[in-house]
Amino acid sequence: MPGELLQSLSEPQAAKDAMDASAARIVTDLRNALAHGGVAYLDEAGHQTGGQAAMLAFVGSVMKKGRITSVNVLRVHEHDYREFLAAWPRGFARPASLPP
């Protein structure tokens, strides 16, 4: 991944953009990154590493008329990603107040 792109993920605007993104956009980008190998391993400073990863970067492309128009990069700390994975099944659980 280009260094300037990785650096931009540390900027306040990147956090704002992530907060403003729809859940559908994030889940779609995450799915596409996992399905197509768009995952980068980053160290604590946010640089690509072949060593121990502290963060993961999931890269999803935005397509229009069959062409890539831009990419979305979701950078997540490894421990936050583990928490997300652990919580994911609970989102599909039937509330006790609903009948079977």
C-alpha positions in Angstrom: 0.0 0.0 0.0 1.3 3.5 -0.7 2.8 5.2 2.3 0.8 8.4 1.8 -2.4 6.4 1.9 -1.4 4.6 5.1 -0.4 8.0 6.6 -3.8 9.5 5.7 -5.5 6.8 7.8 -4.0 8.5 10.9 -5.5 11.8 10.1 -8.7 13.0 11.9 -10.6 13.2 8.6 -10.1 9.4 8.2 -11.8 8.8 11.6 -14.6 11.2 10.6 -15.1 9.5 7.3 -15.3 6.1 9.0 -17.9 7.3 11.4 -19.9 8.8 8.6 -19.8 5.6 6.5 -22.9 3.4 6.4 -22.8 0.0 8.0 -23.6 -1.5 4.6 -20.6 0.2 3.1 -18.3 -1.0 5.9 -19.6 -4.6 5.8 -19.4 -4.7 2.0 -15.8 -3.4 2.0 -14.9 -5.9 4.7 -16.5 -8.8 2.9 -14.8 -7.9 -0.4 -11.4 -7.4 1.2 -11.6 -10.8 2.9 -12.9 -12.5 -0.3 -10.4 -11.0 -2.6 -7.3 -10.8 -0.5 -7.4 -7.1 0.2 -6.0 -7.3 3.7 -2.8 -5.6 4.7 -1.0 -6.2 8.0 0.2 -3.0 9.8 2.5 -2.4 12.7 1.5 -0.1 15.6 2.6 3.0 13.6 0.3 2.0 10.7 3.1 0.9 8.3 2.9 -2.4 6.4 4.9 -5.1 8.2 5.9 -8.7 7.7 6.3 -9.0 11.4 3.6 -8.9 14.1 0.6 -7.0 13.1 -1.0 -4.5 15.5 -3.6 -3.4 12.9 -5.3 -4.7 9.9 -6.3 -2.7 6.8 -9.2 -4.0 4.7 -9.3 -2.6 1.2 -12.5 -2.5 -0.8 -13.0 -1.1 -4.2 -15.8 1.1 -5.3 -17.1 0.1 -8.8 -19.1 2.1 -11.2 -20.1 0.6 -14.6 -17.5 -2.2 -14.1 -14.6 0.1 -13.3 -12.9 0.8 -10.1 -13.5 4.5 -9.3 -12.0 4.6 -5.8 -11.0 2.4 -2.9 -12.1 2.4 0.7 -9.6 1.4 3.4 -10.8 0.3 6.8 -8.0 0.3 9.4 -8.8 -1.6 12.5 -6.7 -2.4 15.6 -6.3 -6.2 15.9 -7.9 -6.3 19.4 -10.9 -4.3 18.1 -11.3 -6.7 15.2 -11.3 -9.7 17.6 -14.0 -8.0 19.7 -16.1 -7.4 16.5 -15.8 -11.0 15.5 -16.8 -12.2 19.0 -19.8 -9.9 19.0 -21.0 -10.6 15.4 -23.1 -13.8 16.2 -24.9 -11.9 19.0 -26.3 -9.5 16.4 -28.2 -12.4 14.9 -29.6 -13.8 18.2 -33.3 -13.8 18.6 -34.4 -11.5 21.5 -35.9 -13.4 24.4 -39.0 -11.2 24.1 -39.8 -12.6 20.6 -41.7 -15.9 20.3 -40.0 -18.8 18.5 
